[in-house]
Amino acid sequence: MQTIEQALEKLDHSGFRSSFHLTKKDKAYIKEKGMEKIRSHARDFVRMKLAAAEPDNDGKQTPMHGHPVFKAMHATACCCRGCLNRWYRVPLHKKLSDDQQERIVNLLMTWIEKQENE
């Protein structure tokens, strides 16, 4: 299994994935809410949009904008079950375990933290 750093390095080589960045507005929102609240949002979004064995509208369920976590989901290829399968070999048609969900959240939060420091 790859580390978060290895995953982020691999994603940096994708023109599409590396095109996502937090805006000043996103960073202000994160500062206002705090990282723990953003982590809570990430957990909720992962549970609502990815955890089910057959998520509603899979492949189209994650907006591209509107919340920093949505950008992180696209930047890290955690936006749908198809991308999770292609990039991380997460099995399709099987509910995500709590551990898998938390690993996704950790990846999202690491990407957000790195963006915050740029």
Rosetta silent file (secondary structure, phi, psi, omega in degrees, C-alpha in Angstrom):
SEQUENCE: MQTIEQALEKLDHSGFRSSFHLTKKDKAYIKEKGMEKIRSHARDFVRMKLAAAEPDNDGKQTPMHGHPVFKAMHATACCCRGCLNRWYRVPLHKKLSDDQQERIVNLLMTWIEKQENE
SCORE:     score description
SCORE:     0.000 S_00000001
   1 L     0.000  138.189 -178.642    0.000    0.000    0.000 S_00000001
   2 L   -82.938  154.761  176.902    1.314    3.443   -0.883 S_00000001
   3 L   -81.301  169.536  175.896    1.761    6.246    1.608 S_00000001
   4 H   -60.720  -43.461  179.463   -0.039    9.576    1.387 S_00000001
   5 H   -61.229  -41.155  178.224    3.189   11.197    0.194 S_00000001
   6 H   -64.870  -40.867  178.554    3.590    8.574   -2.550 S_00000001
   7 H   -62.979  -45.564 -179.731   -0.019    9.099   -3.644 S_00000001
   8 H   -64.595  -37.140  177.329    0.406   12.880   -3.777 S_00000001
   9 H   -63.045  -43.951  178.985    3.644   12.517   -5.754 S_00000001
  10 H   -63.007  -43.049  179.955    1.868   10.285   -8.286 S_00000001
  11 H   -64.290  -30.931  178.261   -1.038   12.752   -8.539 S_00000001
  12 H   -60.900  -22.335 -178.720    1.417   15.592   -9.248 S_00000001
  13 L   -87.736   -2.159  177.053    2.217   13.884  -12.565 S_00000001
  14 L   -96.495  121.997  178.684   -1.397   14.092  -13.732 S_00000001
  15 L   -57.980  -41.336 -179.071   -2.188   17.281  -15.631 S_00000001
  16 L   -69.324  -52.090 -176.435   -5.832   17.091  -14.587 S_00000001
  17 H   -63.653  -37.444 -177.650   -5.297   16.255  -10.899 S_00000001
  18 H   -80.179   -2.153  179.506   -2.519   18.808  -10.471 S_00000001
  19 H   -82.481  -10.524 -179.139   -4.673   21.573  -11.974 S_00000001
  20 L   -86.291  134.594  178.107   -6.722   21.900   -8.768 S_00000001
  21 L  -146.422  150.358  174.399   -5.687   24.556   -6.248 S_00000001
  22 L   -76.405  137.920  176.127   -7.329   26.296   -3.331 S_00000001
  23 L   -86.958  171.655  174.974   -8.277   29.905   -3.993 S_00000001
  24 H   -58.683  -38.125  178.796   -7.897   32.772   -1.543 S_00000001
  25 H   -63.911  -43.338  177.350  -11.619   32.411   -0.855 S_00000001
  26 H   -60.179  -45.131 -178.426  -11.165   28.689   -0.073 S_00000001
  27 H   -65.329  -37.823  177.244   -8.267   29.457    2.255 S_00000001
  28 H   -64.938  -40.287  178.049  -10.283   32.168    4.022 S_00000001
  29 H   -62.055  -44.080  179.158  -13.154   29.698    4.479 S_00000001
  30 H   -62.857  -43.482  179.783  -10.777   27.136    5.973 S_00000001
  31 H   -63.008  -41.894 -179.993   -9.292   29.734    8.303 S_00000001
  32 H   -64.274  -44.514 -175.722  -12.761   30.849    9.396 S_00000001
  33 H   -82.616  -33.105 -175.663  -14.052   27.308   10.035 S_00000001
  34 L    90.980  151.575 -174.874  -10.833   25.722   11.292 S_00000001
  35 H   -65.865  -32.982  179.433   -9.191   22.486   10.180 S_00000001
  36 H   -65.887  -37.595  177.600  -11.214   20.263   12.542 S_00000001
  37 H   -68.434  -39.896  177.776  -14.473   21.521   11.010 S_00000001
  38 H   -63.755  -41.898  176.684  -13.075   20.978    7.505 S_00000001
  39 H   -60.226  -40.472  177.338  -12.054   17.432    8.544 S_00000001
  40 H   -62.417  -42.428  176.142  -15.603   16.901    9.788 S_00000001
  41 H   -61.659  -43.611 -179.794  -16.945   18.090    6.416 S_00000001
  42 H   -60.167  -44.155  177.953  -14.534   15.742    4.628 S_00000001
  43 H   -59.696  -44.247  179.826  -15.768   12.790    6.705 S_00000001
  44 H   -62.719  -45.870 -178.591  -19.374   13.695    5.919 S_00000001
  45 H   -64.491  -41.981  178.909  -18.717   14.080    2.179 S_00000001
  46 H   -62.920  -44.980  179.630  -16.795   10.794    1.975 S_00000001
  47 H   -62.927  -44.331 -175.930  -19.564    8.992    3.856 S_00000001
  48 H   -75.305  -36.510 -170.879  -22.348   10.583    1.764 S_00000001
  49 H  -102.568  -20.129 -173.240  -20.706   10.486   -1.661 S_00000001
  50 L  -126.206  -26.080 -167.232  -18.335    7.495   -1.658 S_00000001
  51 L   -68.964  -31.652 -177.577  -18.986    5.003    1.145 S_00000001
  52 L   -65.494  152.491  177.369  -21.974    3.161   -0.319 S_00000001
  53 L   -62.212  -34.610  179.686  -21.381    0.113   -2.486 S_00000001
  54 L  -131.963   78.720 -178.256  -23.361    1.832   -5.255 S_00000001
  55 L   -60.933  145.785  175.927  -23.253    5.627   -4.676 S_00000001
  56 L   -60.979  137.419  176.798  -25.969    7.717   -6.296 S_00000001
  57 L    54.043   37.199 -176.747  -24.833    9.302   -9.571 S_00000001
  58 L   -54.318  131.555 -176.474  -21.404    7.690   -9.269 S_00000001
  59 L    98.069  -15.278 -179.761  -18.956    9.571  -11.444 S_00000001
  60 L  -134.382   10.675 -171.684  -20.992   12.774  -11.209 S_00000001
  61 L   -83.605  -15.175 -175.130  -21.671   13.067   -7.476 S_00000001
  62 L  -109.779  115.880  177.291  -18.864   15.450   -6.501 S_00000001
  63 L   -62.225  155.435  178.664  -19.068   19.090   -7.606 S_00000001
  64 L   -80.813  -23.790 -175.856  -15.865   20.666   -8.930 S_00000001
  65 L  -138.923  174.893  174.182  -16.292   23.834   -6.849 S_00000001
  66 L   109.986  -20.812  177.593  -18.203   25.153   -3.865 S_00000001
  67 L  -158.556  140.464  179.704  -16.174   23.687   -0.999 S_00000001
  68 H   -56.511  -33.176  179.983  -12.438   23.139   -0.474 S_00000001
  69 H   -67.004  -35.051  177.484  -13.059   19.434    0.181 S_00000001
  70 H   -61.263  -43.809  177.459  -14.683   19.047   -3.245 S_00000001
  71 H   -61.957  -42.586  178.895  -11.526   20.409   -4.873 S_00000001
  72 H   -62.537  -37.834  179.435   -9.432   18.085   -2.733 S_00000001
  73 H   -62.038  -41.094  178.296  -11.586   15.123   -3.765 S_00000001
  74 H   -72.902  -42.034 -178.249  -10.897   15.829   -7.445 S_00000001
  75 H   -63.105  -29.638 -176.949   -7.228   16.684   -6.908 S_00000001
  76 L  -103.807    8.314 -179.730   -6.647   13.394   -5.084 S_00000001
  77 L    60.075   38.515  176.469   -8.811   11.191   -7.339 S_00000001
  78 L  -116.483   31.735 -173.757  -11.253   10.565   -4.490 S_00000001
  79 L   -91.006  -22.102  179.450  -14.228   12.057   -6.308 S_00000001
  80 L  -156.983  168.849 -177.914  -15.995    8.824   -7.290 S_00000001
  81 H   -68.257  -31.140  177.314  -15.688    5.085   -6.927 S_00000001
  82 H   -62.755  -44.930  178.554  -14.306    4.745  -10.451 S_00000001
  83 H   -67.609  -39.939  176.807  -11.394    7.066   -9.678 S_00000001
  84 H   -60.245  -37.568  179.067  -10.794    5.355   -6.335 S_00000001
  85 H   -70.182  -46.034 -178.511  -10.605    2.054   -8.192 S_00000001
  86 H   -65.430  -42.968 -174.097   -8.302    3.327  -10.964 S_00000001
  87 H   -87.745  -31.969 -172.006   -5.907    5.223   -8.702 S_00000001
  88 H  -127.512    4.111  179.688   -5.988    3.180   -5.489 S_00000001
  89 L    59.014   31.555  174.562   -7.500   -0.189   -6.466 S_00000001
  90 L   -74.305  123.858 -176.060  -10.432    0.286   -4.109 S_00000001
  91 L   -59.374  140.323  173.979  -12.917   -2.426   -5.118 S_00000001
  92 L   -77.820  159.422  172.258  -16.081   -1.349   -6.892 S_00000001
  93 L    61.618   25.666  178.160  -19.538   -2.411   -5.670 S_00000001
  94 L  -137.783  129.667 -179.226  -18.383   -2.905   -2.078 S_00000001
  95 L   -57.388  139.699  177.288  -19.138   -0.563    0.826 S_00000001
  96 L   -73.416  136.275  176.030  -16.091    1.332    2.094 S_00000001
  97 L   -72.685  165.504  176.052  -14.981    0.311    5.573 S_00000001
  98 H   -59.681  -38.602  179.492  -14.559    2.907    8.304 S_00000001
  99 H   -64.888  -43.454  178.009  -10.784    2.479    7.934 S_00000001
 100 H   -62.375  -42.927  179.308  -10.921    3.093    4.175 S_00000001
 101 H   -61.525  -42.265 -178.655  -13.063    6.189    4.709 S_00000001
 102 H   -68.110  -35.857  176.961  -10.617    7.552    7.291 S_00000001
 103 H   -64.821  -38.628  177.001   -7.637    6.944    4.984 S_00000001
 104 H   -64.056  -45.508  178.422   -9.421    8.908    2.246 S_00000001
 105 H   -59.218  -42.353  179.199  -10.131   11.732    4.699 S_00000001
 106 H   -62.766  -39.246  176.892   -6.457   11.756    5.737 S_00000001
 107 H   -64.227  -47.014  179.226   -5.393   12.024    2.092 S_00000001
 108 H   -58.612  -45.446 -177.079   -7.856   14.867    1.481 S_00000001
 109 H   -68.523  -35.084  176.978   -6.713   16.731    4.578 S_00000001
 110 H   -64.780  -42.616  177.466   -3.034   16.338    3.715 S_00000001
 111 H   -61.213  -45.747  179.927   -3.694   17.817    0.271 S_00000001
 112 H   -61.390  -44.664  179.377   -5.636   20.711    1.843 S_00000001
 113 H   -61.319  -40.913  178.001   -2.861   21.345    4.392 S_00000001
 114 H   -64.788  -40.819  178.079   -0.237   21.412    1.636 S_00000001
 115 H   -64.487  -37.369  178.815   -2.390   23.867   -0.353 S_00000001
 116 H   -60.603  -32.345 -176.213   -2.783   26.049    2.726 S_00000001
 117 L   -90.466    1.913  178.802    1.001   26.371    2.945 S_00000001
 118 L   -91.913    0.000    0.000    1.508   27.385   -0.697 S_00000001
